[in-house]
């Protein structure tokens, strides 16, 4: 009589059958997913609290009758209305401020990129003191905005500013110019009399000066990556300095310039503190961001301020959509 010996393999300690009611061990992919979720959760929580909830709250306020004194007692879903948007679009100066915002944004964006490109080209070759000069270039960008606006106000003062002092002594100005409080001034240029928006051009110049180091850093990093052999070959072929820039350097820089244009456009379009500290939004510098602040502080109308902010965001989204639809792909192809 033969005995059949049955060998029973031992179960793994972590493996549990269904009859015991315990969970099966996690696979490697599941453990990695859980670990990744644990690492990302703090960031998601911060984004939810700092970004998502304020946006949702702003959208809700834009469709409600909300005054600043009633903000604590009002409910989330009460007093629905469209009057906030009609108040924004029909308020005096809305379309003028929108046009001013576009002029300010385009001028400051183009100016900062052009000035940053000039600085990057000037400092790309090694020379004594280049590191110190590069560090000095970053001062306008890293300095506190309150400090630099105060310096500009003092320098441009019509009473004791150094700019007017130099202008009246060396350039023959008839009288000092109030750069930050003059809306428009008539100038004679080649027999033509043109009205120049002095205050708006001044804040554009300030924005250009303050943020050109941002473009300088991006462009300098890209210039350092351009192979030297390309320019050396062009020099051997007899290419001039402008030809080397146009046909060698500029194509290499176009993706960076396109990225800078988008970033600076977004940041400048929403800019508030620089203009408010310099002019308070007066003298033809009333951009849309300043109007949001005025709705909130001067009229105590939280709903209208939120509606104005949504209009500003929608206009920016439309402009960026036009750029990415018609120009972004073309820029990438040319690069």
QUINORCOR-V592445 format. One record per backbone hydrogen bond with DSSP energy under -0.5 kcal/mol. CO is the residue of the C=O (numbers start at 1). NH is the residue of the N-H. Records with the same first field share a line. If there is no record, write none. Layout:
CO: NH  NH
This chain:
3: 5
4: 6
5: 7
6: 8
7: 9
17: 20  22
18: 21
27: 31
28: 32
29: 33
30: 34
31: 35
32: 36
33: 37
34: 38
35: 39
36: 40
37: 41
38: 42
40: 44
41: 45
42: 46
43: 47
44: 48
45: 49
46: 50
47: 51  52
48: 53
51: 55
52: 56
53: 57
54: 58
55: 59
56: 60
57: 61
58: 62
59: 63
60: 63
61: 64
63: 81
64: 66
65: 67
66: 302  303
67: 70
68: 71
70: 74
75: 78
79: 65
82: 85  86
83: 87
84: 88
85: 89
86: 90
87: 91
88: 91
91: 94
93: 97
94: 98
95: 99
96: 100
97: 101
98: 102
99: 103
100: 104
101: 105
102: 106
103: 107
104: 108
105: 109
106: 110
107: 111
108: 112
109: 113
110: 114
111: 115
112: 116
113: 117
114: 118
115: 119
116: 120
117: 121
118: 122
119: 123
121: 124
127: 130
129: 133
130: 134
131: 135
132: 136
133: 137
134: 138
135: 138
136: 139
138: 141  142
139: 143
144: 148
145: 149
146: 150
147: 151
148: 152
149: 153
150: 154
151: 155
152: 156
154: 157
155: 163  164
156: 179
157: 161
161: 165
162: 166
163: 167
164: 168
165: 169
166: 170  171
167: 171  173
177: 179
178: 181  182
181: 183
182: 199
185: 196
187: 189  194
189: 192
192: 189  194
194: 187  196
195: 197
196: 185  198
197: 201
198: 202
199: 203
200: 204
201: 205
202: 206
203: 207
204: 208
205: 209
206: 210
207: 211
208: 212
211: 214  215
212: 216
213: 217
214: 218
215: 219
216: 220
217: 221
218: 222
219: 223
220: 224
221: 225
222: 225
223: 226
227: 230  231
228: 232
229: 233
230: 234
231: 235
232: 236
233: 237
234: 239
235: 238
240: 244
241: 245
242: 246
243: 247
244: 248  249
245: 250
248: 252
249: 253
250: 254
253: 257
254: 258
255: 259
256: 260
257: 261
258: 262
259: 263
260: 264
261: 265
262: 266
263: 267
264: 268
265: 269
266: 270
268: 271
272: 276
273: 277
274: 278
275: 279  280  281
279: 282
282: 285
285: 287
287: 291
288: 292
289: 293
290: 294
291: 295
292: 296
293: 297
294: 298  299
295: 301
300: 68  302
301: 305
302: 306
303: 307
304: 308
305: 309
306: 310
307: 311
308: 312
309: 313
310: 314
311: 315
312: 316
313: 317
314: 318
315: 319
316: 320
317: 321
318: 322
319: 323
320: 324
321: 325
322: 326
323: 327  328
327: 331
328: 332
329: 333
330: 334
331: 335
